[in-house]
Amino acid sequence: MILLRANWRAAGTLLLLSGLLTTGCNQGNPADRDTPTSGRLNISVDETFEPIMRSQVDTFQKLYKSATVTAVYKPEEAVMQDLLADKVRAVIVSRPLTDAEKATFKQQTITPRVTKIATDGLAIIVHPSNPDSLLTLTQLRAIFTGQTLKWTQVSGKKGLGDINVVFDANRSSTTRYVQDSITQGTPLTKRVFAAKSNPELLDYVATHPDAIGVVGANWISDRDDSSVQSFLQKVRVVGISALDNPKSPDDYVQPYQAYLALKTYPLRRELFVINREARTGLGSGFASFVAGTKGQLIILKSGLMPATGQTRIVTTSTK
């Protein structure tokens, strides 16, 4: 078994927050003052990362009683539209800004701050009865582009019919990733549809033996979470190999923390906070928290790979 341990530096990654805890002793309700640890903040979050960001928001508000962070969870495209239209001051997404988005901010005379906070993986899930739980990237590409339409074409094993591909939502980050990194611009199969949410996607795959779904790893990675335990009892996480001709089951890996750290899981992506604040307010404070020691420990516990902190891989015997 491969485990991941972290040794965190005691240096002040949250100096921005701690240095301002004692400021602002003027009159008025602290919750009405916009500082890195007080005020009101609206953020938009790629709904793929809802479990982990709920933990971040809840912990931040427990630590800083004068801060109110309201998060809405949407498909990636809608999240970025909120940021560009100044409906929110910060977003959580799985990509940096595009050149077109940078140009828009330049026209607004705003220089957004982009902070990497984690490495995530896309999990491929199937029904527990599906015998094809080990797939190569080449096989995935054929499934997602419609070259492979039936499960019998994958391994020759009988029992299942047509392949149904399920994503979490239209124009989501998972759909974009699959088209950019797996199908490489080739249109998706016609046998694809979007569920209304990640939980509905998981439930669909759990009740449809012919389905294959794509979900963010944080929905299935935190083994201490009761909802994750429930999901893992209903679906099977597929092992993926980047090799065209794998020699053994060890050549297939799942999107768990150690394989994200080792960069052996092929469907990896980075997670960012993008903050458009022109001054140091609550948006900057929340971004610093997520990128700091406490926020990175939350990411570590969730099963994703934190962006900062020294890590080491420990191999333990299962005998």
URTA-V392547 format. One record per backbone hydrogen bond with DSSP energy under -0.5 kcal/mol. NH is the residue of the N-H (numbers start at 1). CO is the residue of the C=O. If there is no record, write none. Layout:
# URTA-V392547
NH,CO ; NH,CO
This chain:
# URTA-V392547
3,1 ; 3,314 ; 5,312 ; 7,310 ; 8,6 ; 13,11 ; 15,12 ; 17,14 ; 18,14 ; 19,15 ; 20,17 ; 21,17 ; 21,18 ; 23,20 ; 32,29 ; 33,30 ; 35,33 ; 35,38 ; 38,35 ; 39,66 ; 41,68 ; 43,70 ; 44,90 ; 45,72 ; 46,92 ; 47,74 ; 49,46 ; 50,47 ; 53,49 ; 54,50 ; 55,51 ; 56,52 ; 57,53 ; 58,54 ; 59,55 ; 60,56 ; 61,57 ; 62,58 ; 63,59 ; 64,60 ; 65,63 ; 67,64 ; 68,39 ; 70,41 ; 70,68 ; 71,69 ; 72,43 ; 74,45 ; 74,72 ; 77,171 ; 79,75 ; 80,76 ; 81,77 ; 82,78 ; 83,79 ; 84,80 ; 85,81 ; 86,83 ; 87,82 ; 88,82 ; 89,42 ; 90,42 ; 91,274 ; 92,44 ; 93,272 ; 102,98 ; 103,99 ; 104,100 ; 105,101 ; 106,102 ; 107,103 ; 108,104 ; 109,106 ; 110,105 ; 112,110 ; 113,275 ; 114,112 ; 115,113 ; 115,273 ; 117,271 ; 118,271 ; 119,305 ; 120,269 ; 122,267 ; 123,121 ; 123,215 ; 125,123 ; 125,213 ; 126,236 ; 127,211 ; 128,234 ; 130,127 ; 133,131 ; 135,239 ; 137,241 ; 140,136 ; 141,137 ; 142,138 ; 143,139 ; 144,140 ; 145,141 ; 146,142 ; 146,143 ; 147,142 ; 148,142 ; 149,147 ; 151,161 ; 153,150 ; 154,151 ; 155,151 ; 156,151 ; 156,152 ; 163,149 ; 164,210 ; 165,163 ; 165,191 ; 166,212 ; 167,193 ; 172,169 ; 176,172 ; 177,173 ; 178,174 ; 179,175 ; 180,176 ; 181,177 ; 182,177 ; 182,178 ; 183,178 ; 184,178 ; 185,179 ; 186,183 ; 189,144 ; 192,190 ; 193,165 ; 195,167 ; 201,197 ; 202,198 ; 203,199 ; 204,200 ; 205,201 ; 206,202 ; 207,203 ; 207,204 ; 208,204 ; 208,205 ; 211,208 ; 212,164 ; 213,125 ; 214,166 ; 215,123 ; 217,121 ; 219,216 ; 220,217 ; 221,217 ; 223,221 ; 225,222 ; 229,225 ; 230,226 ; 231,227 ; 232,228 ; 233,229 ; 233,230 ; 234,230 ; 234,231 ; 235,231 ; 236,126 ; 238,124 ; 238,236 ; 239,133 ; 240,253 ; 241,135 ; 251,248 ; 252,249 ; 253,240 ; 256,254 ; 259,256 ; 260,256 ; 261,257 ; 262,258 ; 264,259 ; 265,259 ; 266,264 ; 268,266 ; 269,120 ; 271,118 ; 272,93 ; 273,115 ; 274,91 ; 274,272 ; 275,113 ; 275,273 ; 276,89 ; 281,279 ; 285,281 ; 286,282 ; 287,283 ; 288,284 ; 289,285 ; 290,286 ; 291,287 ; 292,288 ; 292,289 ; 295,289 ; 296,292 ; 297,293 ; 298,294 ; 299,295 ; 300,296 ; 301,297 ; 302,298 ; 303,299 ; 303,300 ; 304,299 ; 305,119 ; 306,304 ; 307,117 ; 310,7 ; 312,5 ; 314,3 ; 316,1 ; 316,314
